[in-house]
Amino acid sequence: MRAFFMINIMFGVKQLPRLWNYWGPDIRYGDSYISSIMSKTRYSKISQYLHLTDSSNAPNKNDPNYDPLYKVRTVIDLLVNNYKTIYLPGKNLSVDEAMIGFKGRVHFRQYMPAKPTKWGIKVWEVCESETGYCVNFDVYTGKKYNGKRPHGLGHDVVWSPYTTFSPSAPTPLF
């Protein structure tokens, strides 16, 4: 499993157009280091069967409290908690949206023509403006409100129930 996760990290270091290029015979694309660690068949089987949560406990999609990120919510919460405990940011914070390129099928995939990555998953981030360190983030999974937003979507994402920031008990970050 360590090798599997290490290979995923290496995908971020050396980016190729297709996943299977890493195991290709072409010297321009093939990566002999990754292909020597694990075969592409073994990697695809681990990727296919690796789950972070038990699917038998999945909530019903018709439930009003349904979370489309149910399968990865524990990892997202772990990341956000670690971001906040490891680094204490300064007082100059920025709220911005980012796009994670994704061509798969999810109902909350977004199209943003002004972004370099036009199709993907929108993520709202709270980052320190001096270092760019991500203090908090939330994946935008679609419209949650029926009425008007008095403060806008960026405000609602920062103050969402999945974050530790809350209007009733502001943290020293603000």
C-alpha positions in Angstrom: 0.0 0.0 0.0 2.9 2.3 0.6 4.1 1.8 -2.9 0.6 2.5 -4.2 0.4 5.8 -2.4 4.0 6.7 -3.4 3.1 6.1 -7.0 0.1 8.5 -6.6 2.4 11.1 -5.2 4.8 10.6 -8.1 1.9 11.3 -10.5 1.9 14.8 -9.2 5.6 15.2 -9.6 5.8 14.0 -13.2 2.5 14.7 -14.9 1.6 12.8 -18.1 -1.4 13.1 -20.3 -2.8 9.7 -19.6 -2.5 7.4 -16.6 -1.3 4.5 -18.6 1.6 6.5 -20.2 3.6 5.9 -17.0 3.8 2.2 -17.9 4.3 2.7 -21.7 7.3 1.6 -23.7 7.9 5.1 -25.2 10.9 6.7 -23.5 9.4 10.1 -23.8 6.4 9.2 -21.6 7.2 5.9 -19.9 8.5 6.1 -16.3 10.9 3.1 -15.6 10.8 3.9 -11.9 7.0 3.7 -11.5 6.8 0.6 -13.8 9.5 -1.2 -11.8 7.6 -0.7 -8.6 4.2 -2.1 -9.7 2.6 -3.3 -12.9 -0.2 -1.3 -14.3 -2.7 -4.2 -13.8 -1.9 -4.4 -10.1 -2.1 -0.6 -9.8 -5.5 -0.6 -11.5 -6.9 -3.4 -9.3 -5.8 -1.7 -6.1 -7.3 1.6 -7.3 -10.5 -0.2 -8.3 -11.0 -1.9 -4.9 -9.6 0.7 -2.5 -12.4 2.3 -0.5 -12.1 4.8 2.4 -15.6 4.0 3.9 -18.0 1.1 4.2 -20.5 1.4 1.3 -23.1 -0.6 3.2 -23.6 2.3 5.6 -24.1 4.8 2.7 -26.9 7.3 3.4 -29.9 7.4 1.0 -29.6 10.0 -1.8 -33.2 11.2 -1.1 -32.2 12.1 2.5 -32.1 16.0 2.9 -28.8 15.6 4.8 -27.2 13.5 2.1 -23.5 14.3 1.5 -22.3 13.5 -2.0 -18.8 13.3 -0.7 -19.7 10.7 1.9 -17.0 8.2 0.7 -14.2 10.8 1.2 -15.6 13.0 3.9 -13.4 11.4 6.6 -10.3 12.2 4.6 -11.4 15.8 3.9 -12.1 16.3 7.6 -8.7 14.8 8.5 -6.9 17.2 6.0 -8.8 20.3 7.2 -8.0 19.5 10.8 -4.3 18.9 10.1 -4.1 22.1 8.1 -5.3 24.0 11.1 -3.2 22.3 13.8 0.1 22.3 11.9 0.2 26.0 10.9 -1.1 29.2 12.5 -1.7 31.6 9.7 -1.5 35.4 9.9 -4.4 37.7 9.8 -4.4 38.4 6.0 -6.6 35.6 4.6 -8.2 35.2 1.2 -11.3 33.3 0.1 -11.1 32.0 -3.5 -12.4 29.3 -5.7 -10.2 26.7 -7.4 -10.9 24.1 -10.0 -9.6 20.5 -9.8 -9.7 19.0 -13.3 -12.1 16.1 -13.4 -13.6 14.4 -16.4 -15.6 11.7 -14.6 -19.3 11.6 -13.8 -20.5 13.5 -10.7 -23.5 15.7 -10.5 -21.6 18.6 -9.1 -19.0 18.9 -11.9 -18.7 22.5 -13.0 -17.8 24.3 -16.2 -15.9 27.6 -15.8 -14.8 29.1 -19.1 -12.6 31.7 -17.5 -10.4 29.1 -15.7 -7.4 27.3 -17.3 -9.0 24.0 -16.3 -12.5 24.5 -17.7 -14.2 21.3 -16.4 -13.8 19.9 -13.0 -14.8 20.1 -9.3 -15.0 23.5 -7.7 -13.3 23.9 -4.4 -13.6 27.0 -2.2 -10.5 27.7 -0.2 -9.4 30.0 2.7 -5.7 30.6 2.2 -3.2 32.9 3.9 -2.4 35.6 1.4 1.3 35.9 2.1 2.3 32.2 1.9 -0.6 30.7 0.0 -1.1 28.1 2.7 -4.6 26.5 2.6 -6.2 27.0 6.1 -9.6 25.6 5.1 -11.4 24.3 2.1 -14.8 23.0 1.0 -15.8 21.1 -2.1 -18.7 22.8 -3.8 -21.3 20.0 -4.4 -24.1 22.1 -5.8 -26.8 24.5 -4.8 -27.8 24.0 -1.1 -30.0 27.1 -0.6 -33.5 27.7 -1.9 -33.6 31.4 -0.9 -31.3 34.3 -1.5 -27.9 34.5 0.1 -27.5 37.7 2.1 -23.7 37.5 2.0 -22.8 35.5 -1.2 -21.5 32.0 -1.9 -18.0 32.7 -0.7 -19.2 33.7 2.7 -21.6 30.8 3.0 -18.8 28.3 2.1 -16.4 29.7 4.7 -19.1 29.6 7.4 -20.5 26.2 6.3 -21.3 23.5 8.9 -18.3 21.4 7.8 -15.8 24.0 8.9 -14.7 24.9 12.4 -15.3 28.6 11.6 -18.7 29.6 12.9 -20.3 33.0 13.1 -21.3 32.5 16.8 -17.7 31.7 17.9 -15.2 33.3 15.6 -11.7 32.0 15.8 -8.7 34.4 16.3 -8.0 34.1 12.6 -10.4 36.9 11.8 
